[in-house]
Amino acid sequence: MTFLETSAFLGLLVPGEGFVVIAGLLASKGVLEIGDVIWVASLGAIMGDTVGYFIGNRFGEGFFLKYGKYFFFKKEYLNEAKGFFDKHGGKTVFIGRFIGWLRAFAPVVAGISKMHYHRFLFFNLAGGIAWAAIFSLLGYFIGNSWDIISRYLGRIGIFAFISGVIVIYIYFLFTKKKRLIKEKIGWIDRRLSSQLPETWDFIKARFSAGSWYGLNLTMGIVLFVLAIFSFGEIVEDLIDKETLFYLDFRIQGFVEGIISPEITRFMVDMTNLGGVYLTVITAGVVTLYLLYRKNWWELFTLFLVAGVGEIILILLKLFFQRPRPMPQMVAAHGYSFPSNHAFTAMIVYGFLIYIAWKSIKVGAVKFIISSISMLLIIFVGISRIYLNVHWLTDVLGGYAAGFAWLVFSVITVNTIKQMVNDRENGMVHF
């Protein structure tokens, strides 16, 4: 795979880098030897670069322009690689090893440019070995850390970790091979449009920007499902006494070791001011703002989020009836799960972020409001854990339930609003 990724024609199509990381993961589990992984990956990469060099040296640019079209090898790609080569010289062979699109073109350009082979070989060996070692060891260390990750984060953390890795990998893959991916997407779009026109048009419409029934609704549903899934995983861990259940006691023991008068005063202020008074003031200010703007739909959303949300929170507490931790540093009443403060902070400050991004045009103001709101949400939850009035899972459950209800309310009201507008305009979307 590493040989094919650096070959003259298939380099843009083969994810050799990903295979090297996977091989490193397998080595961490004893399936492979890490030393073997590094030298095999290095050998493949070096051989692939060598083949690309000799083909470029022997056949020249015309050969690639004639046959490269069958493998998405276009003149623009070659010109970009030549420009990079003119700027950086022989170092391009080494640098190109770590840049996706350049990995397949640097050896070819070196051959076309008649670069002296001994000089090429030096950079080829250095780049191939360094690249193979770095990505093999990356997979190896991730694999060795997996037990620690799973023990302390539980299934929710693992799910978030894997999702984050996938998103980051897709982002870098798209960044490195953006042009090729766009061409492939265009080809797939044309084929599906001709084969399944109605079905494919419906699917594409779910991801189109600018329409509520498009990307907005799709992302809203995805976020709602993820929030519900997270809440369900927290509940399952509590019922079955799994990872998060025992993590509650570890966090409680950790907090006991850092208690100090200064931190306690700050946490009391945070739980009272940020968790009670400021949330009420924020909800009141947002209500007045929406009344002033006569934005009745968003006002209805706020009523649904805050008013009905509190009823849902009470029902959840009565359903689970979880006792609070002891001893408490401030007075607290009622059941513990999910956390009232965390839930309320999430729905009120979360709604403030939603309104800010929807109504305010100045980017700096939106950023400031969003940053302060997120910090308040986080610190309110931390204060409840520090003051020992809630377990960690109470706060996480409050966050998950609050976020789920916030997203559900926004989706519901905006969908009703769109349906009313469509009916008035005689439009049908689905």
N, C-alpha and C positions, 0 to 999 in steps of 0.2 A: 504493500500500500504506500509506503513512503517513496518507493521507487516510482510508482505510477504518478504520485502527486507532483513530482518534480520533472516528470517526462515532458517532452515537447508539446504533445497534443492533449493529453488527458489531465494535465495538472490542475485545470480549473474545475474539473468534475469530481475529483477524488478527495475525500476528507481525510487525508493521511494524518494530519495533526491530531484529529480526534481519536484515531486508532492508537496513536502513540500514548495518549493519556489513558485510554482504556487498558492498554497493555501494562502501563505502570500500576493501575489499580489491581489488575490480576496478579502482578508481581507482589503487591503488598499482602495478598491473600495466599501466597505460596503456590499459585498455579504456574507462574513463570518465575524466572530468575531476573532480578532487576539488571544485573550486568549483561545478561543475554539480550534483554529488551533494548538496552542502550546501544550495544554494538550492532545488533541487527537493524535497528532503526537508522543508525548512522550509515551503515553500509548501503542500505536501500536509497537513502537520500543522496549520498555521494555518487552512487552509480547512476541514479536518475539525472543528476546535474551533468555528469560526464557525458551521457548519451545526448542530452540536449545541446551541450557544447559542440560535440563532434558533428551532429546533424546541422547545426547552424554554420559551423566552419566549412562543412563539405558542400552543402546545397545552397546556402545563402538565403537572403530575404525573400526572393521570388518563390521559393519552394513553399514557404509558410503562407504566403499570401494566396497561393494557388490552392493548397489543400487544407489550410487551417480553417476555412469556413465551415467545414464539416464537423469541427470540434469547437466552435465558438471562438476561434482564434482569429481576431480581426486586426486590421492594420492599425487602428487606434491604440490597441493594447501594446502592439510592438513599438509604436512611436513613443508611447509613454515610458516604456522600459528603456528605450534608447536615450530618451532625455534624462532619465535617472542615471543611466550609465555614463553619459557625457558629464554629468555633474559630479558623480562620486567615484567614477573610475572602477578599479578592481574591487573596491569595498562593496560595490553593488551586489556582487555574488554572495558576500557574507550577509549584508543587510537584507537582501531579498529573501534569504532563508526564513526570516521572521515576518515578512509581509506577504499575505496570502496571494494576491494577484501577481506579485513580482516573482514569487517562488518558481513559477513555471516559465517565466520569460527571461530572467537574468542570465541563466546559462546559455540560452539561445542567442541573446544579444551579444554575450561575450564571444561566442563562436563566430557570429556574423562580423563582429568588429575585429576579428583576427587577433584577439588577446592572446598573448604568449601562454602556452598551456601550463608551464611550470608555475607561473603567477596565478593562473586560474585555479590550479590544483591546490595551492596554498589556501586561498580563500574558501574553496570548496570544502576541503577537509575541516578547516576551522569552523565554518558555518554549520556543516552537517553534524559534526560531533556535538557542538554546543547546543544546537537546536534539539537533537535527539535526547541529550542528557537533561535539558531543562524540562521538556514536556513529559519525559518518562518519570522523572523524579517528582514532578507536579502530581501526576496520577498516583505515584507511590505514597507520597506524604498524605494526600487526601484519603487514600485507602487506610493508612495506619491511624489516621485521626477519626475514622468513621465510628469506632466504638465509643470514643469520648463524645462525639457529636450526638449519637443516638442516646447515650445514657443521660446527658444533661438537657437535651432539647426535646426528647420524646418524639412522637410521630408527627405532631404539628410542626415542630422545628425542622424535622427531616424533610417534611413536605415543602416547607418554605425554603429550606436550603436547596433542595433539588430544583424547585421552581426558579429560584434566583439564578442558579448555575445555568439552567436551560435558557433563561431569558438573556443572560450575559453572553452565552455562547452564540445564540441566534443573532444577537446584536452585532457581535464582532464578525460573525460569518457573513451577515448581510453587508456590513461595512466593507469587508475585504473583497467580497465578490458581488457587489451591488449591481454592476452592469450585467453580468451574466445572469443573475437571479431575475432581474427585470425582464430580460429577454425570454427566459424560461417561463416566467409568469405570464408574459404576453402570449406565448405559444400555447400554454395551458388554457388561458382564457379564451382564445379563439377556438380551440378544439371543443371545450365544454359548451361554449355558446352555440356551436353548430350541432353538437350531439344532444345536449340537454338544455335547450334555450330557456324554457320556463323555470325549471328547477335552478339552473345556474344564475339566472337573473334574480331570483328570490334570495339566494345565498349572498350574492354580491351586494344586494340592497341592504342586507343586514350589517354590512361593513362600510357603507358609504357615509362619508362625513357630511355634516350640514343638515341632516334630517334626523328627527327624533327617533323614527322607526329604524334608522340605520345604525351607525356605530355607537351613538349615545345609548340607545336601548340595549344593544348587545353587551357593551361594557358594563352597564348597570346590572344586567342579569348575571354576568360573570362574577362581579364583585359580591352580589348578594349570595350567590351559591357558595363562593369561597368563605364568606362570613358565617353562613349557616353550617358549613362543613367544619370550620374551626370551632364553633360553639359546640357542635356535636362531639368532636374529638375531646374537648375539655371535659364535657359531661361524662363521656365514656371512661376517661382516665380516673375521674373521681369515683364513679360507681364501681369500677373494677379494681380500684386502688393500684393504679399503674404509675408510670413515671412522674407525671405532674403531681399526683397526690403526695408522693414522698418528697418531691421537690419543694412543696409547701413548707415542710418542716425544716429542710436545709436552709431555705431562705430565711425562715424565722430565726434559726440559730445564728445565721450570719448577721442579721440585723441586731440581735442582742449584743453582739460583740462590737458594734460601732456606735451605740447610743451615746450621745453627749448632749448637754443642755443647749448648746448653740444649734445643733441639727434639729433637736426636738422643737425648739421655738419656731424654726423655719417651717418644719413639717406641719405644725399646728396651724400656723398662718396660712400655709398652702391649702390644707384641707378645709379650713373655714372660709378663707377669702376666695381662693380659686375654685373650691368645690361647691360652695353654697352661694355666697353673696354675689360673686362675680358672674356666675352662671345665670342667676336671676336677672342681674343688671343687663348682661349681654342679651338675654332673651327679650327683655323689655325694650332695649335700644333697637334691636333688629325689628321688633314688632312696630315700633314708631316709625322706623325708616320705611318699612313696607306699606304702612298706612299712608305716609306722606307721598310715596310713589304710586299709591293706589294699585299695588301689585297684589291683587286678591288671590291669585293662584299660589304665589309663594307664601302668602299669609296662611292660606289653608294648609300648605305643606308644613309650616311651622307648628300649626295647631295639631296636625297629625303626628309630627315627630315628637313634640314635647308633651302634649296633652295625653294622647292615646298611649304614647311610649311609657309614661309613668304607670299607667294602668297595667300594661304588659309586664313591666318590671315587678310590680306587686304580685301579679299572678305567678311569675317565675319564682319569686322568693317563697311564696306559699307552697308551691309545688315541690321544691327541693328541700326546704326547711333545714338548711345547714347551719349548725351552731357557729358562732364567731370564735376566733382564737382567744385565748386567755394567757396572761392578764392584759387588759386594754389600757392604753396610755391616755385616752380620752373617752368620754361617754359615747356609747353607741348602742342603739336599740334595734330589735328586729333580727331577722335571719341574715345570714352572711352572703349567700350566693344567689345571684350575681351582685357585685358591688354596685350600690346605688350611685355613689359618687362617680365611679368610672363610667357607668352607663350614661348618667346625666351629662358629664363632661364631654363624652363622645358625641352625643346627639346635639347638644347646644353649640359647642365649639366647632363640631363638624359641619353643622348647618351654616355657621358663620363663614367657614371656609368656602362652602358651596355658593353662598350668596356673593361673597367677595369675588370669586372667579367668574361668576355669571354677570355681575352688575358693574364692577369697577374696571375701568379701562387702563388705569396706570399700573404698569407691571410691578413697580417697586412697592406700591401700596398693597397690592395683592400678596406679594411675597412676605411683607412684614406681618400682615394679618394672619396669613397661613402659618408662618413660623411661630408666632406667639401662641396661636391657638393650639398647635401641635405640642408645643412645650408645656402648656397648661394641662392638656390631656395627659401627657406622660407624668408630670410631677404630681398631679392630683392622685393618680394611681399609686405612685411611689409613696406618697404621704400616708395613704391608707394602709399600706403594707408595713411601713416603718412604725406607725402608731399601733400596730398589732390589732386593728379593728377588722382587718380583712386578710385572708390568705392570698397568696399570689394568684391562685386559680380563680378566686372571686373577682379580682381585678381584670384578669384576662377574659373571664366570662362576661363581665360587664362591658368591656371593650367590644368583644365579638357580637354580643347581643345588640348593643347600641348601634354599632356600625351596620349590622344587618337591617335593623329597623329604620335607620336613617336612609339607607339606600332604597329599601322597599317603599318608603313614603315618597321619596323623590320620583322613583319610577312610576308609582301609581298615579300621583297627581299629574305628572307631565304627560302620561299616556291618556288620562281622561281629558286633559286640556287639548291635546292634539286631536283626539276623537271629536271633541266639540267643534274645534276649528275646521276639521275636515268636513264635518256634517254641514256646517254653515257654508262652506265653499263647494260642497258637492263632490268632494274628493274621496277616493278609496285607495288605501295603500296595500292591504294584504290580499 
